[in-house]
Amino acid sequence: MTYLIIAVAVLAFAEILTLTLFGKRTRKKKETVKPNYSGWEASAVAYNRAHGLPDDAI
């Protein structure tokens, strides 16, 4: 019975390791989102975000 418990624990640990190393959700590609703003609007939006205002409060 002890061997069964040890075997189940080792298999669970191995499954966790394989899922974290080789799973689908481990390597996510970061997609950069380009804003649809012109130059001065982009700086205004950055200012608004820095001060906690909504983006369209120009």
N, CA, C and O atoms as a Tripos MOL2 file, in Angstrom:
@<TRIPOS>MOLECULE
protein
  232   231    58     0     0
PROTEIN
NO_CHARGES

@<TRIPOS>ATOM
      1 N           0.8290   -1.1940    0.0000 N.3       1 MET1
      2 CA          0.0000    0.0000    0.0000 C.3       1 MET1
      3 C           0.8670    1.2480    0.0000 C.2       1 MET1
      4 O           0.5180    2.2510   -0.6230 O.2       1 MET1
      5 N           1.9920    1.1910    0.6940 N.am      2 THR2
      6 CA          2.8960    2.3370    0.7420 C.3       2 THR2
      7 C           3.4700    2.6110   -0.6400 C.2       2 THR2
      8 O           3.6240    3.7660   -1.0370 O.2       2 THR2
      9 N           3.7900    1.5380   -1.3770 N.am      3 TYR3
     10 CA          4.3380    1.7070   -2.7240 C.3       3 TYR3
     11 C           3.3160    2.3530   -3.6550 C.2       3 TYR3
     12 O           3.6810    3.1330   -4.5350 O.2       3 TYR3
     13 N           2.0610    2.0350   -3.4660 N.am      4 LEU4
     14 CA          1.0080    2.6300   -4.2840 C.3       4 LEU4
     15 C           0.9200    4.1320   -4.0320 C.2       4 LEU4
     16 O           0.8000    4.9130   -4.9760 O.2       4 LEU4
     17 N           0.9760    4.5320   -2.7910 N.am      5 ILE5
     18 CA          0.9150    5.9540   -2.4470 C.3       5 ILE5
     19 C           2.1230    6.6910   -3.0180 C.2       5 ILE5
     20 O           1.9930    7.7900   -3.5580 O.2       5 ILE5
     21 N           3.2890    6.0810   -2.8940 N.am      6 ILE6
     22 CA          4.5050    6.7080   -3.4280 C.3       6 ILE6
     23 C           4.4290    6.8020   -4.9500 C.2       6 ILE6
     24 O           4.8210    7.8170   -5.5260 O.2       6 ILE6
     25 N           3.9340    5.7630   -5.5980 N.am      7 ALA7
     26 CA          3.8340    5.7630   -7.0590 C.3       7 ALA7
     27 C           2.8620    6.8300   -7.5470 C.2       7 ALA7
     28 O           3.1360    7.5150   -8.5320 O.2       7 ALA7
     29 N           1.7380    6.9740   -6.8710 N.am      8 VAL8
     30 CA          0.7580    7.9930   -7.2540 C.3       8 VAL8
     31 C           1.3340    9.3880   -7.0440 C.2       8 VAL8
     32 O           1.1180   10.2760   -7.8680 O.2       8 VAL8
     33 N           2.0530    9.5870   -5.9650 N.am      9 ALA9
     34 CA          2.6590   10.8920   -5.7060 C.3       9 ALA9
     35 C           3.7160   11.2290   -6.7490 C.2       9 ALA9
     36 O           3.7980   12.3690   -7.2070 O.2       9 ALA9
     37 N           4.5220   10.2460   -7.1250 N.am     10 VAL10
     38 CA          5.5580   10.4800   -8.1450 C.3      10 VAL10
     39 C           4.9160   10.7650   -9.4920 C.2      10 VAL10
     40 O           5.3770   11.6490  -10.2150 O.2      10 VAL10
     41 N           3.8700   10.0440   -9.8440 N.am     11 LEU11
     42 CA          3.1850   10.2970  -11.1100 C.3      11 LEU11
     43 C           2.5270   11.6710  -11.1340 C.2      11 LEU11
     44 O           2.5580   12.3540  -12.1580 O.2      11 LEU11
     45 N           1.9390   12.0790  -10.0270 N.am     12 ALA12
     46 CA          1.3310   13.4080   -9.9710 C.3      12 ALA12
     47 C           2.3960   14.4920  -10.1020 C.2      12 ALA12
     48 O           2.1860   15.4880  -10.7950 O.2      12 ALA12
     49 N           3.5170   14.3060   -9.4520 N.am     13 PHE13
     50 CA          4.6160   15.2720   -9.5440 C.3      13 PHE13
     51 C           5.1700   15.3320  -10.9660 C.2      13 PHE13
     52 O           5.4750   16.4130  -11.4690 O.2      13 PHE13
     53 N           5.3000   14.1800  -11.6100 N.am     14 ALA14
     54 CA          5.7970   14.1400  -12.9860 C.3      14 ALA14
     55 C           4.8170   14.8100  -13.9420 C.2      14 ALA14
     56 O           5.2330   15.4800  -14.8870 O.2      14 ALA14
     57 N           3.5260   14.6340  -13.7040 N.am     15 GLU15
     58 CA          2.5290   15.2750  -14.5570 C.3      15 GLU15
     59 C           2.5630   16.7870  -14.4060 C.2      15 GLU15
     60 O           2.4440   17.5120  -15.3930 O.2      15 GLU15
     61 N           2.7220   17.2620  -13.1930 N.am     16 ILE16
     62 CA          2.8140   18.7050  -12.9650 C.3      16 ILE16
     63 C           4.0380   19.2730  -13.6640 C.2      16 ILE16
     64 O           3.9650   20.3350  -14.2830 O.2      16 ILE16
     65 N           5.1650   18.5710  -13.5700 N.am     17 LEU17
     66 CA          6.3800   19.0460  -14.2390 C.3      17 LEU17
     67 C           6.2190   19.0750  -15.7530 C.2      17 LEU17
     68 O           6.6170   20.0450  -16.3970 O.2      17 LEU17
     69 N           5.6450   18.0300  -16.3250 N.am     18 THR18
     70 CA          5.5110   17.9970  -17.7770 C.3      18 THR18
     71 C           4.5160   19.0350  -18.2700 C.2      18 THR18
     72 O           4.7120   19.6140  -19.3380 O.2      18 THR18
     73 N           3.4630   19.2770  -17.5240 N.am     19 LEU19
     74 CA          2.5000   20.2890  -17.9550 C.3      19 LEU19
     75 C           3.0880   21.6910  -17.8810 C.2      19 LEU19
     76 O           2.8170   22.5210  -18.7490 O.2      19 LEU19
     77 N           3.8820   21.9640  -16.8650 N.am     20 THR20
     78 CA          4.4620   23.3000  -16.7650 C.3      20 THR20
     79 C           5.5680   23.5100  -17.7820 C.2      20 THR20
     80 O           5.7920   24.6410  -18.2140 O.2      20 THR20
     81 N           6.2600   22.4630  -18.1740 N.am     21 LEU21
     82 CA          7.3520   22.6280  -19.1370 C.3      21 LEU21
     83 C           6.8850   22.5240  -20.5830 C.2      21 LEU21
     84 O           7.4000   23.2360  -21.4460 O.2      21 LEU21
     85 N           5.9240   21.6540  -20.8650 N.am     22 PHE22
     86 CA          5.5550   21.3740  -22.2460 C.3      22 PHE22
     87 C           4.0840   21.6230  -22.5480 C.2      22 PHE22
     88 O           3.6210   21.2600  -23.6300 O.2      22 PHE22
     89 N           3.3460   22.2190  -21.6490 N.am     23 GLY23
     90 CA          1.9230   22.4230  -21.8730 C.3      23 GLY23
     91 C           1.6440   23.4770  -22.9240 C.2      23 GLY23
     92 O           2.5320   24.2390  -23.3070 O.2      23 GLY23
     93 N           0.4020   23.5150  -23.3900 N.am     24 LYS24
     94 CA          0.0040   24.4810  -24.4100 C.3      24 LYS24
     95 C           0.0850   25.9100  -23.9000 C.2      24 LYS24
     96 O           0.4650   26.8150  -24.6430 O.2      24 LYS24
     97 N          -0.2630   26.1160  -22.6590 N.am     25 ARG25
     98 CA         -0.3940   27.4700  -22.1430 C.3      25 ARG25
     99 C           0.8940   28.0020  -21.5300 C.2      25 ARG25
    100 O           0.8770   29.0730  -20.9240 O.2      25 ARG25
    101 N           1.9990   27.2980  -21.6630 N.am     26 THR26
    102 CA          3.2270   27.7550  -21.0150 C.3      26 THR26
    103 C           3.8930   28.8700  -21.7910 C.2      26 THR26
    104 O           4.3310   29.8530  -21.1940 O.2      26 THR26
    105 N           3.9820   28.7460  -23.0970 N.am     27 ARG27
    106 CA          4.6850   29.7470  -23.9040 C.3      27 ARG27
    107 C           3.6750   30.5780  -24.6660 C.2      27 ARG27
    108 O           3.2120   30.1840  -25.7360 O.2      27 ARG27
    109 N           3.3380   31.7190  -24.1150 N.am     28 LYS28
    110 CA          2.4110   32.6170  -24.7870 C.3      28 LYS28
    111 C           3.2040   33.6860  -25.5180 C.2      28 LYS28
    112 O           4.1530   34.2570  -24.9800 O.2      28 LYS28
    113 N           2.8030   33.9440  -26.7390 N.am     29 LYS29
    114 CA          3.4450   35.0070  -27.5000 C.3      29 LYS29
    115 C           2.8060   36.3320  -27.1110 C.2      29 LYS29
    116 O           1.5830   36.4630  -27.0610 O.2      29 LYS29
    117 N           3.6550   37.3030  -26.8420 N.am     30 LYS30
    118 CA          3.1420   38.6190  -26.4890 C.3      30 LYS30
    119 C           2.8470   39.3920  -27.7670 C.2      30 LYS30
    120 O           3.7220   39.5930  -28.6090 O.2      30 LYS30
    121 N           1.6180   39.8140  -27.8890 N.am     31 GLU31
    122 CA          1.2210   40.5860  -29.0560 C.3      31 GLU31
    123 C           1.1610   42.0530  -28.6680 C.2      31 GLU31
    124 O           0.4520   42.4390  -27.7400 O.2      31 GLU31
    125 N           1.9110   42.8530  -29.3900 N.am     32 THR32
    126 CA          1.8840   44.2830  -29.1170 C.3      32 THR32
    127 C           0.6920   44.8920  -29.8370 C.2      32 THR32
    128 O           0.4690   44.6430  -31.0220 O.2      32 THR32
    129 N          -0.0600   45.6840  -29.1120 N.am     33 VAL33
    130 CA         -1.2400   46.3230  -29.6630 C.3      33 VAL33
    131 C          -0.8730   47.7500  -30.0220 C.2      33 VAL33
    132 O          -0.4790   48.5440  -29.1660 O.2      33 VAL33
    133 N          -1.0080   48.0600  -31.2990 N.am     34 LYS34
    134 CA         -0.7080   49.4170  -31.7420 C.3      34 LYS34
    135 C          -1.9380   50.2890  -31.5320 C.2      34 LYS34
    136 O          -3.0360   49.9170  -31.9470 O.2      34 LYS34
    137 N          -1.7720   51.4300  -30.9020 N.am     35 PRO35
    138 CA         -2.9220   52.3160  -30.7190 C.3      35 PRO35
    139 C          -3.2840   53.0050  -32.0310 C.2      35 PRO35
    140 O          -2.4310   53.2270  -32.8910 O.2      35 PRO35
    141 N          -4.5300   53.3290  -32.1610 N.am     36 ASN36
    142 CA         -5.0160   54.0200  -33.3590 C.3      36 ASN36
    143 C          -5.0400   55.5260  -33.1400 C.2      36 ASN36
    144 O          -5.9850   56.1950  -33.5580 O.2      36 ASN36
    145 N          -4.0330   56.0610  -32.5010 N.am     37 TYR37
    146 CA         -3.9750   57.4750  -32.2000 C.3      37 TYR37
    147 C          -2.8550   58.1190  -32.9950 C.2      37 TYR37
    148 O          -1.8940   57.4550  -33.3840 O.2      37 TYR37
    149 N          -2.9850   59.4150  -33.2330 N.am     38 SER38
    150 CA         -1.8880   60.1440  -33.8640 C.3      38 SER38
    151 C          -0.8480   60.4920  -32.8000 C.2      38 SER38
    152 O          -0.9840   60.0880  -31.6460 O.2      38 SER38
    153 N           0.1890   61.2370  -33.1810 N.am     39 GLY39
    154 CA          1.3000   61.5130  -32.2740 C.3      39 GLY39
    155 C           0.9000   62.2480  -31.0130 C.2      39 GLY39
    156 O           1.2130   61.8020  -29.9090 O.2      39 GLY39
    157 N           0.2120   63.3710  -31.1620 N.am     40 TRP40
    158 CA         -0.1410   64.1450  -29.9730 C.3      40 TRP40
    159 C          -1.2090   63.4400  -29.1520 C.2      40 TRP40
    160 O          -1.2440   63.5780  -27.9290 O.2      40 TRP40
    161 N          -2.0900   62.6770  -29.8220 N.am     41 GLU41
    162 CA         -3.1060   61.9390  -29.0750 C.3      41 GLU41
    163 C          -2.4740   60.8200  -28.2520 C.2      41 GLU41
    164 O          -2.9330   60.5210  -27.1490 O.2      41 GLU41
    165 N          -1.4280   60.2080  -28.7840 N.am     42 ALA42
    166 CA         -0.7650   59.1320  -28.0450 C.3      42 ALA42
    167 C          -0.1310   59.6680  -26.7750 C.2      42 ALA42
    168 O          -0.1930   59.0200  -25.7300 O.2      42 ALA42
    169 N           0.4810   60.8510  -26.8540 N.am     43 SER43
    170 CA          1.0730   61.4160  -25.6440 C.3      43 SER43
    171 C          -0.0100   61.8490  -24.6620 C.2      43 SER43
    172 O           0.1760   61.7540  -23.4490 O.2      43 SER43
    173 N          -1.1460   62.3280  -25.1860 N.am     44 ALA44
    174 CA         -2.2460   62.7120  -24.3000 C.3      44 ALA44
    175 C          -2.8470   61.4850  -23.6250 C.2      44 ALA44
    176 O          -3.1980   61.5310  -22.4460 O.2      44 ALA44
    177 N          -2.9670   60.3860  -24.3690 N.am     45 VAL45
    178 CA         -3.4970   59.1510  -23.7910 C.3      45 VAL45
    179 C          -2.5380   58.6280  -22.7320 C.2      45 VAL45
    180 O          -2.9750   58.1630  -21.6790 O.2      45 VAL45
    181 N          -1.2360   58.6970  -22.9980 N.am     46 ALA46
    182 CA         -0.2560   58.2580  -22.0040 C.3      46 ALA46
    183 C          -0.3480   59.1130  -20.7470 C.2      46 ALA46
    184 O          -0.2420   58.5950  -19.6350 O.2      46 ALA46
    185 N          -0.5420   60.4080  -20.9120 N.am     47 TYR47
    186 CA         -0.7060   61.2970  -19.7580 C.3      47 TYR47
    187 C          -1.9650   60.9260  -18.9780 C.2      47 TYR47
    188 O          -1.9460   60.8560  -17.7490 O.2      47 TYR47
    189 N          -3.0600   60.6890  -19.7050 N.am     48 ASN48
    190 CA         -4.3150   60.3430  -19.0400 C.3      48 ASN48
    191 C          -4.1890   59.0300  -18.2680 C.2      48 ASN48
    192 O          -4.7010   58.9090  -17.1550 O.2      48 ASN48
    193 N          -3.5120   58.0530  -18.8560 N.am     49 ARG49
    194 CA         -3.3410   56.7690  -18.1680 C.3      49 ARG49
    195 C          -2.4600   56.9200  -16.9370 C.2      49 ARG49
    196 O          -2.6860   56.2600  -15.9220 O.2      49 ARG49
    197 N          -1.4580   57.7870  -17.0260 N.am     50 ALA50
    198 CA         -0.5740   57.9870  -15.8790 C.3      50 ALA50
    199 C          -1.3080   58.6360  -14.7200 C.2      50 ALA50
    200 O          -0.9520   58.4280  -13.5600 O.2      50 ALA50
    201 N          -2.3370   59.4260  -15.0310 N.am     51 HIS51
    202 CA         -3.0660   60.1330  -13.9800 C.3      51 HIS51
    203 C          -4.4250   59.5170  -13.6810 C.2      51 HIS51
    204 O          -5.2420   60.1180  -12.9840 O.2      51 HIS51
    205 N          -4.6680   58.3230  -14.2040 N.am     52 GLY52
    206 CA         -5.8890   57.5950  -13.8650 C.3      52 GLY52
    207 C          -7.1280   58.0780  -14.5750 C.2      52 GLY52
    208 O          -8.2380   57.8350  -14.1000 O.2      52 GLY52
    209 N          -6.9780   58.7570  -15.7010 N.am     53 LEU53
    210 CA         -8.1250   59.2450  -16.4590 C.3      53 LEU53
    211 C          -8.4430   58.2710  -17.5890 C.2      53 LEU53
    212 O          -7.5780   57.4900  -17.9840 O.2      53 LEU53
    213 N          -9.6640   58.3030  -18.1150 N.am     54 PRO54
    214 CA         -9.9650   57.4480  -19.2660 C.3      54 PRO54
    215 C          -9.2100   57.9200  -20.5090 C.2      54 PRO54
    216 O          -8.7780   59.0700  -20.5850 O.2      54 PRO54
    217 N          -9.0580   57.0180  -21.4780 N.am     55 ASP55
    218 CA         -8.2680   57.3280  -22.6720 C.3      55 ASP55
    219 C          -8.8650   58.4630  -23.4960 C.2      55 ASP55
    220 O          -8.1270   59.2520  -24.0860 O.2      55 ASP55
    221 N         -10.1840   58.5550  -23.5410 N.am     56 ASP56
    222 CA        -10.8090   59.5460  -24.4110 C.3      56 ASP56
    223 C         -11.0260   60.8940  -23.7300 C.2      56 ASP56
    224 O         -11.7580   61.7350  -24.2510 O.2      56 ASP56
    225 N         -10.4090   61.1080  -22.5890 N.am     57 ALA57
    226 CA        -10.5480   62.3930  -21.8880 C.3      57 ALA57
    227 C          -9.4410   63.3420  -22.3390 C.2      57 ALA57
    228 O          -8.6090   63.7740  -21.5400 O.2      57 ALA57
    229 N          -9.4470   63.6560  -23.6300 N.am     58 ILE58
    230 CA         -8.4030   64.5220  -24.1930 C.3      58 ILE58
    231 C          -8.8650   65.9600  -24.1320 C.2      58 ILE58
    232 O          -8.1400   66.8600  -24.5540 O.2      58 ILE58
@<TRIPOS>BOND
     1     1     2 1
     2     2     3 1
     3     3     4 2
     4     3     5 am
     5     5     6 1
     6     6     7 1
     7     7     8 2
     8     7     9 am
     9     9    10 1
    10    10    11 1
    11    11    12 2
    12    11    13 am
    13    13    14 1
    14    14    15 1
    15    15    16 2
    16    15    17 am
    17    17    18 1
    18    18    19 1
    19    19    20 2
    20    19    21 am
    21    21    22 1
    22    22    23 1
    23    23    24 2
    24    23    25 am
    25    25    26 1
    26    26    27 1
    27    27    28 2
    28    27    29 am
    29    29    30 1
    30    30    31 1
    31    31    32 2
    32    31    33 am
    33    33    34 1
    34    34    35 1
    35    35    36 2
    36    35    37 am
    37    37    38 1
    38    38    39 1
    39    39    40 2
    40    39    41 am
    41    41    42 1
    42    42    43 1
    43    43    44 2
    44    43    45 am
    45    45    46 1
    46    46    47 1
    47    47    48 2
    48    47    49 am
    49    49    50 1
    50    50    51 1
    51    51    52 2
    52    51    53 am
    53    53    54 1
    54    54    55 1
    55    55    56 2
    56    55    57 am
    57    57    58 1
    58    58    59 1
    59    59    60 2
    60    59    61 am
    61    61    62 1
    62    62    63 1
    63    63    64 2
    64    63    65 am
    65    65    66 1
    66    66    67 1
    67    67    68 2
    68    67    69 am
    69    69    70 1
    70    70    71 1
    71    71    72 2
    72    71    73 am
    73    73    74 1
    74    74    75 1
    75    75    76 2
    76    75    77 am
    77    77    78 1
    78    78    79 1
    79    79    80 2
    80    79    81 am
    81    81    82 1
    82    82    83 1
    83    83    84 2
    84    83    85 am
    85    85    86 1
    86    86    87 1
    87    87    88 2
    88    87    89 am
    89    89    90 1
    90    90    91 1
    91    91    92 2
    92    91    93 am
    93    93    94 1
    94    94    95 1
    95    95    96 2
    96    95    97 am
    97    97    98 1
    98    98    99 1
    99    99   100 2
   100    99   101 am
   101   101   102 1
   102   102   103 1
   103   103   104 2
   104   103   105 am
   105   105   106 1
   106   106   107 1
   107   107   108 2
   108   107   109 am
   109   109   110 1
   110   110   111 1
   111   111   112 2
   112   111   113 am
   113   113   114 1
   114   114   115 1
   115   115   116 2
   116   115   117 am
   117   117   118 1
   118   118   119 1
   119   119   120 2
   120   119   121 am
   121   121   122 1
   122   122   123 1
   123   123   124 2
   124   123   125 am
   125   125   126 1
   126   126   127 1
   127   127   128 2
   128   127   129 am
   129   129   130 1
   130   130   131 1
   131   131   132 2
   132   131   133 am
   133   133   134 1
   134   134   135 1
   135   135   136 2
   136   135   137 am
   137   137   138 1
   138   138   139 1
   139   139   140 2
   140   139   141 am
   141   141   142 1
   142   142   143 1
   143   143   144 2
   144   143   145 am
   145   145   146 1
   146   146   147 1
   147   147   148 2
   148   147   149 am
   149   149   150 1
   150   150   151 1
   151   151   152 2
   152   151   153 am
   153   153   154 1
   154   154   155 1
   155   155   156 2
   156   155   157 am
   157   157   158 1
   158   158   159 1
   159   159   160 2
   160   159   161 am
   161   161   162 1
   162   162   163 1
   163   163   164 2
   164   163   165 am
   165   165   166 1
   166   166   167 1
   167   167   168 2
   168   167   169 am
   169   169   170 1
   170   170   171 1
   171   171   172 2
   172   171   173 am
   173   173   174 1
   174   174   175 1
   175   175   176 2
   176   175   177 am
   177   177   178 1
   178   178   179 1
   179   179   180 2
   180   179   181 am
   181   181   182 1
   182   182   183 1
   183   183   184 2
   184   183   185 am
   185   185   186 1
   186   186   187 1
   187   187   188 2
   188   187   189 am
   189   189   190 1
   190   190   191 1
   191   191   192 2
   192   191   193 am
   193   193   194 1
   194   194   195 1
   195   195   196 2
   196   195   197 am
   197   197   198 1
   198   198   199 1
   199   199   200 2
   200   199   201 am
   201   201   202 1
   202   202   203 1
   203   203   204 2
   204   203   205 am
   205   205   206 1
   206   206   207 1
   207   207   208 2
   208   207   209 am
   209   209   210 1
   210   210   211 1
   211   211   212 2
   212   211   213 am
   213   213   214 1
   214   214   215 1
   215   215   216 2
   216   215   217 am
   217   217   218 1
   218   218   219 1
   219   219   220 2
   220   219   221 am
   221   221   222 1
   222   222   223 1
   223   223   224 2
   224   223   225 am
   225   225   226 1
   226   226   227 1
   227   227   228 2
   228   227   229 am
   229   229   230 1
   230   230   231 1
   231   231   232 2
@<TRIPOS>SUBSTRUCTURE
     1 MET1         2 RESIDUE 1 A MET
     2 THR2         6 RESIDUE 1 A THR
     3 TYR3        10 RESIDUE 1 A TYR
     4 LEU4        14 RESIDUE 1 A LEU
     5 ILE5        18 RESIDUE 1 A ILE
     6 ILE6        22 RESIDUE 1 A ILE
     7 ALA7        26 RESIDUE 1 A ALA
     8 VAL8        30 RESIDUE 1 A VAL
     9 ALA9        34 RESIDUE 1 A ALA
    10 VAL10       38 RESIDUE 1 A VAL
    11 LEU11       42 RESIDUE 1 A LEU
    12 ALA12       46 RESIDUE 1 A ALA
    13 PHE13       50 RESIDUE 1 A PHE
    14 ALA14       54 RESIDUE 1 A ALA
    15 GLU15       58 RESIDUE 1 A GLU
    16 ILE16       62 RESIDUE 1 A ILE
    17 LEU17       66 RESIDUE 1 A LEU
    18 THR18       70 RESIDUE 1 A THR
    19 LEU19       74 RESIDUE 1 A LEU
    20 THR20       78 RESIDUE 1 A THR
    21 LEU21       82 RESIDUE 1 A LEU
    22 PHE22       86 RESIDUE 1 A PHE
    23 GLY23       90 RESIDUE 1 A GLY
    24 LYS24       94 RESIDUE 1 A LYS
    25 ARG25       98 RESIDUE 1 A ARG
    26 THR26      102 RESIDUE 1 A THR
    27 ARG27      106 RESIDUE 1 A ARG
    28 LYS28      110 RESIDUE 1 A LYS
    29 LYS29      114 RESIDUE 1 A LYS
    30 LYS30      118 RESIDUE 1 A LYS
    31 GLU31      122 RESIDUE 1 A GLU
    32 THR32      126 RESIDUE 1 A THR
    33 VAL33      130 RESIDUE 1 A VAL
    34 LYS34      134 RESIDUE 1 A LYS
    35 PRO35      138 RESIDUE 1 A PRO
    36 ASN36      142 RESIDUE 1 A ASN
    37 TYR37      146 RESIDUE 1 A TYR
    38 SER38      150 RESIDUE 1 A SER
    39 GLY39      154 RESIDUE 1 A GLY
    40 TRP40      158 RESIDUE 1 A TRP
    41 GLU41      162 RESIDUE 1 A GLU
    42 ALA42      166 RESIDUE 1 A ALA
    43 SER43      170 RESIDUE 1 A SER
    44 ALA44      174 RESIDUE 1 A ALA
    45 VAL45      178 RESIDUE 1 A VAL
    46 ALA46      182 RESIDUE 1 A ALA
    47 TYR47      186 RESIDUE 1 A TYR
    48 ASN48      190 RESIDUE 1 A ASN
    49 ARG49      194 RESIDUE 1 A ARG
    50 ALA50      198 RESIDUE 1 A ALA
    51 HIS51      202 RESIDUE 1 A HIS
    52 GLY52      206 RESIDUE 1 A GLY
    53 LEU53      210 RESIDUE 1 A LEU
    54 PRO54      214 RESIDUE 1 A PRO
    55 ASP55      218 RESIDUE 1 A ASP
    56 ASP56      222 RESIDUE 1 A ASP
    57 ALA57      226 RESIDUE 1 A ALA
    58 ILE58      230 RESIDUE 1 A ILE
